[in-house]
Amino acid sequence: MRRNTLVLFAVLVILATFAWAGWANWQYRRQTAEKQTVMGELVAVPGGTPQYISPLDGKPAPAFALKDISGTKVSLASYRGKAVLVNFWATWCTPCKIETPWLVELRNKYAAQGFEILGVDTEAEDLKPDDTAGWAKDKAAIDKFVAEEKVDYPMLLDGDSISDAYGGLDSLPASFFVDRNGKVVAASVGLTSEGDIESNIKKALNQ
Amino acid sequence: MNLMTNASFATALIVLFTSAGGAHAQIVSPGAANRPAIAKTEAVTFLFPEHVTVPAGKPSQVALHFRVGHGLHINSHTPSDEYLIPTDFSIPDGVGVRLAAASYPAGTIISLPFDPKTTLSVYTGEFIIQARILATPGNHPLQAKLHYQACDQNQCLPPKTIIVPIDVIAK
């Protein structure tokens, strides 16, 4: 009788372990699926450049408020009513620099129609908040680049703090085109072409 | 009958343990598939040597072999632009092995299709760093580091530091 009780107890413990393992496995799969959903993917286009499909397409652009290079806090929400290109870049990213003159030109071309670009510097160097020397070095490099390239749109710092909301940003440049209602209407990762960027700007402007 | 019952229970227990173990293995398995295309590849791999034997207290040359992933490039140790992050090999302090000097290969000069005028000094494929090390007597399971930043023709990965594991035996 006592032996049967012990065996029954052991079986119950094992069944509980089994149930826990199943639950944990389900949780792991669910989290992985959620992560995949937020990160987007590159989809092959026959005979063309792979197209980035962002899970943010058609959804409200994640809100943020970051300091610009002059120390002023700039929020995405304050641009509601305008079409906005949120462009993540870094000083070490050569393709980002190649597209910068295009962005400056397109911003000037469409500004009168209610278009703005928010450049978001995303150095990903794991700088700690108290690393004043590291931040100063980064900012000096950004200031120099902004001056050299005559960037006249707001340039925001610490893009790493919002990169998860925009899909993790495993590679740069990454651009999100936001319409006047704050909804993402197109996105791209990697260097495309000035023509592709312009057509996405028109989409954001609803032209 | 009792024997049969006990044997059945034992079998059931083994099956349950095995199944639970299998489920747990799935939980801890890494989910590498959830990164966008370019990030799925490790940009740089350390090839060899895994072990070196050097005379203790005397500078010794060690050739470190690395490979850059297909379609990618990393900046050389002397990039063409001050903004770019150089490839850099280092050994942490206080591990019994000191890096006296490192000699890097010259970079290959490339340009990107979108901007043929801009040239970059990069490493692609296999490259070798000649490290001059000084070790105290003994066995040192060294965890050296390689810092680099990789791109392909259209996009760049964030800067990264990989561990370069070498067992240094100094006699």
HADDOCK unambig.tbl for C-alpha pairs under 7 A between the chains (distance, minus, plus):
assign (segid A and resid 11 and name CA) (segid B and resid 13 and name CA) 6.95 0.50 0.50
assign (segid A and resid 14 and name CA) (segid B and resid 16 and name CA) 6.77 0.50 0.50
assign (segid A and resid 17 and name CA) (segid B and resid 20 and name CA) 6.95 0.50 0.50
assign (segid A and resid 18 and name CA) (segid B and resid 20 and name CA) 4.99 0.50 0.50
assign (segid A and resid 21 and name CA) (segid B and resid 20 and name CA) 6.13 0.50 0.50
assign (segid A and resid 21 and name CA) (segid B and resid 23 and name CA) 5.85 0.50 0.50
assign (segid A and resid 21 and name CA) (segid B and resid 24 and name CA) 5.83 0.50 0.50
assign (segid A and resid 22 and name CA) (segid B and resid 23 and name CA) 6.50 0.50 0.50
assign (segid A and resid 24 and name CA) (segid B and resid 27 and name CA) 6.82 0.50 0.50
assign (segid A and resid 25 and name CA) (segid B and resid 23 and name CA) 6.57 0.50 0.50
assign (segid A and resid 25 and name CA) (segid B and resid 26 and name CA) 6.74 0.50 0.50
assign (segid A and resid 25 and name CA) (segid B and resid 27 and name CA) 5.16 0.50 0.50
assign (segid A and resid 28 and name CA) (segid B and resid 27 and name CA) 6.14 0.50 0.50
assign (segid A and resid 36 and name CA) (segid B and resid 34 and name CA) 5.31 0.50 0.50
assign (segid A and resid 41 and name CA) (segid B and resid 36 and name CA) 5.58 0.50 0.50
assign (segid A and resid 42 and name CA) (segid B and resid 36 and name CA) 6.69 0.50 0.50
assign (segid A and resid 42 and name CA) (segid B and resid 37 and name CA) 6.52 0.50 0.50
assign (segid A and resid 91 and name CA) (segid B and resid 83 and name CA) 5.85 0.50 0.50
assign (segid A and resid 92 and name CA) (segid B and resid 83 and name CA) 5.42 0.50 0.50
assign (segid A and resid 92 and name CA) (segid B and resid 84 and name CA) 4.63 0.50 0.50
assign (segid A and resid 92 and name CA) (segid B and resid 85 and name CA) 6.32 0.50 0.50
assign (segid A and resid 93 and name CA) (segid B and resid 156 and name CA) 5.88 0.50 0.50
assign (segid A and resid 95 and name CA) (segid B and resid 154 and name CA) 5.88 0.50 0.50
assign (segid A and resid 95 and name CA) (segid B and resid 155 and name CA) 6.04 0.50 0.50
assign (segid A and resid 98 and name CA) (segid B and resid 115 and name CA) 6.83 0.50 0.50
assign (segid A and resid 124 and name CA) (segid B and resid 158 and name CA) 5.98 0.50 0.50
assign (segid A and resid 125 and name CA) (segid B and resid 159 and name CA) 6.71 0.50 0.50
assign (segid A and resid 170 and name CA) (segid B and resid 36 and name CA) 6.98 0.50 0.50
assign (segid A and resid 170 and name CA) (segid B and resid 39 and name CA) 6.37 0.50 0.50
assign (segid A and resid 170 and name CA) (segid B and resid 157 and name CA) 6.25 0.50 0.50
assign (segid A and resid 171 and name CA) (segid B and resid 155 and name CA) 6.11 0.50 0.50
assign (segid A and resid 171 and name CA) (segid B and resid 156 and name CA) 5.27 0.50 0.50
assign (segid A and resid 171 and name CA) (segid B and resid 157 and name CA) 4.66 0.50 0.50
assign (segid A and resid 171 and name CA) (segid B and resid 158 and name CA) 6.65 0.50 0.50
assign (segid A and resid 172 and name CA) (segid B and resid 155 and name CA) 5.39 0.50 0.50
assign (segid A and resid 172 and name CA) (segid B and resid 156 and name CA) 5.26 0.50 0.50
assign (segid A and resid 172 and name CA) (segid B and resid 157 and name CA) 6.66 0.50 0.50
assign (segid A and resid 173 and name CA) (segid B and resid 155 and name CA) 6.34 0.50 0.50
assign (segid A and resid 190 and name CA) (segid B and resid 154 and name CA) 5.13 0.50 0.50
assign (segid A and resid 190 and name CA) (segid B and resid 155 and name CA) 4.45 0.50 0.50
assign (segid A and resid 191 and name CA) (segid B and resid 154 and name CA) 4.80 0.50 0.50
assign (segid A and resid 191 and name CA) (segid B and resid 155 and name CA) 6.24 0.50 0.50
